[in-house]
Amino acid sequence: MTVLDDRQLVNRSAVCARPVGSPRRTRVAGGSDRPAPTRPASAPLQYRGGGVRMSHAPHARRAVSTPVSIALAGVAALITLWLGCLANFSGTRPAAPAQLPDRLAVVQVQAGETLQHLAGRVAPDAPVGQVVERIRELNKLDSSSVDVGQTLIAPLG
């Protein structure tokens, strides 16, 4: 038995014989009166494409062999090792951390000031986090909240 593809044989103008300006109306369940579809129910939809050209040539997948996979993994490992060594031995070394000042002073907390602000005020060249920890340690503070007018021992420098 031979089956012909009738999509190419159908004359579209013969299928839609009614004039374009007068759509056929059909009663639908629910009572609405809407235009019927303009194409016959048996005709398939035709998509003209999305504007992207695609190859229709057969493409066979080729398996990657085990030695090639191992070689690629080795190359990736060597690149990673090289980048790590490059970063480790490059000339850009981080600056040495600033030392906390050895001198201590009694300071008073001003209005609207936190421990971070106080640390920046009394030791502007030292790391703020380390100065805050030293202030909390010297004054035996459990939290970082301070009151206005409170006197604290702080590293000065």
C-alpha positions as CSV (number, residue, x, y, z in Angstrom):
1,M,0.0,0.0,0.0
2,T,1.3,3.4,-0.9
3,V,0.6,6.5,1.2
4,L,0.8,9.9,-0.5
5,D,1.5,13.0,1.5
6,D,-1.6,15.0,0.8
7,R,-0.3,18.2,2.4
8,Q,1.4,19.1,-0.8
9,L,-1.6,18.2,-3.0
10,V,-4.3,20.2,-1.3
11,N,-5.3,23.4,-3.1
12,R,-5.8,25.9,-0.2
13,S,-8.0,28.2,-2.3
14,A,-10.4,25.3,-3.0
15,V,-10.7,24.4,0.7
16,C,-11.7,27.9,1.8
17,A,-14.4,28.7,-0.7
18,R,-16.3,31.4,1.2
19,P,-15.3,35.1,0.9
20,V,-12.8,36.5,3.3
21,G,-15.0,39.3,4.6
22,S,-17.8,37.0,5.9
23,P,-16.6,34.7,8.7
24,R,-18.8,31.7,9.4
25,R,-20.4,31.8,12.8
26,T,-20.8,28.7,15.0
27,R,-22.8,28.2,18.2
28,V,-20.4,27.0,21.0
29,A,-21.4,25.3,24.3
30,G,-21.9,28.2,26.7
31,G,-23.9,30.3,24.4
32,S,-21.3,32.5,22.8
33,D,-21.4,33.2,19.2
34,R,-17.9,33.4,17.9
35,P,-16.3,33.0,14.5
36,A,-15.4,29.4,13.5
37,P,-11.9,28.5,12.6
38,T,-10.8,29.5,9.1
39,R,-8.9,26.4,8.3
40,P,-10.4,22.9,8.0
41,A,-10.1,20.7,11.0
42,S,-8.2,18.0,9.1
43,A,-5.5,20.4,7.6
44,P,-2.3,20.4,9.6
45,L,-0.8,23.7,10.8
46,Q,2.0,25.0,8.7
47,Y,4.9,26.8,10.5
48,R,7.1,28.9,8.3
49,G,10.0,28.8,10.8
50,G,11.4,31.3,13.2
51,G,14.0,32.9,10.9
52,V,16.9,30.8,12.1
53,R,18.5,28.6,9.5
54,M,19.1,25.1,10.7
55,S,21.2,22.4,9.0
56,H,19.3,19.4,7.8
57,A,22.4,17.3,7.3
58,P,22.7,14.2,9.4
59,H,25.1,14.7,12.3
60,A,26.6,11.6,13.9
61,R,27.8,11.9,17.5
62,R,31.3,10.6,18.0
63,A,32.2,9.2,21.3
64,V,35.2,10.6,23.2
65,S,37.7,7.9,24.0
66,T,39.0,7.3,27.5
67,P,42.6,8.4,26.8
68,V,41.3,11.7,25.4
69,S,39.2,12.3,28.5
70,I,42.1,11.6,30.7
71,A,44.4,13.9,28.7
72,L,41.9,16.7,28.9
73,A,41.5,16.3,32.6
74,G,45.3,16.4,33.0
75,V,45.5,19.6,30.9
76,A,42.8,21.2,33.1
77,A,44.7,20.1,36.2
78,L,48.0,21.6,34.9
79,I,46.3,24.9,34.1
80,T,44.7,25.1,37.5
81,L,48.1,24.3,39.2
82,W,49.8,26.9,37.0
83,L,47.3,29.6,37.9
84,G,47.6,28.8,41.6
85,C,51.4,29.1,41.4
86,L,51.1,32.3,39.5
87,A,48.8,33.8,42.1
88,N,51.0,32.5,45.0
89,F,54.3,33.7,43.7
90,S,53.2,37.0,42.0
91,G,54.7,40.3,43.3
92,T,51.4,41.5,44.8
93,R,51.7,40.5,48.4
94,P,49.1,41.8,50.9
95,A,50.4,44.5,53.2
96,A,51.5,43.5,56.6
97,P,48.7,43.9,59.1
98,A,49.0,47.1,61.2
99,Q,49.9,46.5,64.8
100,L,47.6,47.5,67.6
101,P,48.8,50.5,69.6
102,D,50.5,49.7,72.9
103,R,49.5,52.9,74.7
104,L,46.1,52.9,76.5
105,A,43.9,55.9,77.2
106,V,40.6,56.5,78.9
107,V,38.0,57.8,76.4
108,Q,34.4,58.9,76.7
109,V,31.7,57.8,74.3
110,Q,30.1,60.7,72.5
111,A,26.5,61.0,71.3
112,G,25.6,58.7,68.4
113,E,28.9,56.9,68.6
114,T,29.3,53.1,68.4
115,L,32.3,50.9,69.2
116,Q,33.4,51.0,65.5
117,H,33.3,54.8,65.4
118,L,35.2,55.0,68.7
119,A,37.8,52.6,67.4
120,G,38.3,54.7,64.3
121,R,38.6,57.8,66.3
122,V,41.1,56.6,68.9
123,A,43.3,54.4,66.6
124,P,42.8,55.6,63.0
125,D,45.8,53.6,61.6
126,A,44.9,50.3,63.1
127,P,42.3,47.8,61.8
128,V,38.9,48.7,63.3
129,G,37.8,45.1,64.0
130,Q,41.0,44.4,66.1
131,V,40.6,47.7,68.0
132,V,37.0,46.9,68.8
133,E,37.9,43.5,70.1
134,R,40.7,45.0,72.2
135,I,38.3,47.6,73.7
136,R,35.8,44.8,74.5
137,E,38.5,42.7,76.1
138,L,39.9,45.6,78.2
139,N,36.5,46.7,79.4
140,K,35.0,43.2,79.8
141,L,32.0,44.1,77.5
142,D,29.7,41.4,76.4
143,S,28.1,43.3,73.6
144,S,29.1,46.1,71.3
145,S,26.4,48.5,72.6
146,V,27.7,51.5,74.5
147,D,26.0,54.4,76.3
148,V,26.6,58.1,75.8
149,G,29.1,59.5,78.4
150,Q,30.4,56.0,79.2
151,T,34.2,55.9,79.9
152,L,36.2,53.1,78.3
153,I,39.8,52.1,78.2
154,A,41.0,52.0,74.6
155,P,44.3,51.6,72.7
156,L,45.5,55.0,71.6
157,G,47.5,55.5,68.5
